[in-house]
Amino acid sequence: MLNPVEALSSLSGASQPAIRLILSVLAVASTRTHRGAPAYSAKKFLQGAFYLVVNQVGSQFVSDSYLLSEDFEQESFFMKHVYMGFWGRCTLYKYISIWLLAEGAAVLFGLTYIDAKPGDREYDPDELSGCSNIKVGVFENTSKFGHYVESFNVQTNHWVAVYVYKRLKFLNNRMLSHFGALLFLAVWHGFHSGYYMTFFMEFMVIRMEKEVEPIFAKSERFQALMAQPLVKVAVFVLLKFYTIAFAGWCLVPFVFLSYSKWWHIYKVVCFSGFFLFLLGNVLLKPMLLAIFPIPKGTDPAAVKPVKKTE
């Protein structure tokens, strides 16, 4: 049987600070333990059960084996990406359901309290989110891959940011620090080629988005276009297809692991993600600057996009 420290670590990804466990023990002894925990736990259980059902039902329509089948090869170019996106979404729901169900149980065991203090005081529901590993609202409303990073596997991403990314500061280059952190994650997962390809694609995707986001935020021409309702709807649909379909693309190596399998699937979809993300890192920024010029004297890299909250 796992002890509390092992349980907390296994449920929430990376290692948790010891002080959180100590505060959790204090919280269990306090009268606040039973005020909001049952309702919060029930909410997480219902969310987890919902995602588990969607995962199980969805995987019956688009399974791992289907992407390797001849039937998948016969689909049109567009439908291959639709199926791949649907498959990727259902696969991610498997992880989300596990995290939500585990979080609900951890809440009842008193392992999730943040800044908990014994004694009577006003109850704060945020104090129960210490083991939260998924921001459901952000995940379901993604319009860029940065939202996946922000909302998915939160505890592990935070741990890597603090203990790996920031400690690579001596490189004096954020891009190298980012690459080093993702390389650490790949090694942490194992030595299958699929892990390294997935995290390499994450590096390329996030770099591309950070290059072009400031242009959209600062360009008056683009903002004027977005003021038109039809254009806004078209952009919304395009971004949804982009984030869902190509999340599936990036996830293929992570799930299939061996080179022969994920390379075969990439070949079937004509290596579309390579063209989009690798060429996008080189050509997309200058192309967008030509179409959507920004005011002179403005550094596109200095514009910070607004973060989406849950």
C-alpha positions, 0 to 999 in steps of 0.5 A: 500500500502506498504511503501518503508521500508516494500517493501524492507523487503518483497521482499528480505527476512530478514530485510535490513539495514536502511542505504541501504534505505537512499542510495537508495533514494539518488540514485533515485535522481541521474542521474545514475538511468536510465543508467543501471537499465532498462537493469538490470531489464529486465534481471531479469524479463526475468530470472524470467519469464523463471523459472516461466514457467519451474515451471508451466510446470514441476509441471504438470508432477510431482506435490505434489500430485504425491509423495503421490500417488500409482503410485509413490509407484510403481516406481523403487527405482531409478526412485523415486529419479529421480522424487523426484529430478525433483519435488524438482527442480521445487519447488525451481524454484517457489521461484527463479522466485518470487525473480527474478521478485521482484528484477527486479521491485525493481531495477526500484523503486531504492530500490536495490542500494549498496553504491550509491552516488549522482552525475556523476561517472562511473556506476557499475552494482553491485550497483544494486544487493542490493536485489538479493536473488539468485545467478543463476550461482552458483545454476545451477552449484551446485556440493554440498549442500554448493552451495545451501546455498551460492546461495539460499535465500541469503539475509536471510542467510546473515542476520542470519549469522550476527545476529544469528550465529555470536552472538552464538560465546559465545558457543565456538563451530561452530557446535553448533552455526550452529545448533542454527542458523538453529533452529532459522530459523525453529522457524522463519518459524513456528511450523510444524514438516516439518520445523524442519526436513528440517533444521535438514537435512541441518545441517547433510548434510553441516556437512558431506560435510565439513568433507569430502571435505578437504580429496578430496582436499588434497588426491594425489590419488584422484587428480590423478583419477580426472585427467582422463577425464572419471573419471571426467565425472563420478564424475560430473554426480554422484554429479549432481544426488546427489545434485538434487535428495537429494535436493528433499529429504530434501525439502519434509518435508518443502513442505508437513509440516505435519508428516504423509505426509512427513514421508509417502514419506520418507518411500516410498523411503526407508529412503534413505536420512537418511542412506546417511546423518546420517550414512555418518556423522559417517562412510564416513570420516574414509572410505574415509581416508582409500581409499584416504590417505592424507600426514602425518601431514596434518589436513583434517579439516584445508584444505579449499575448493575453493568457487564457484563464479557466 
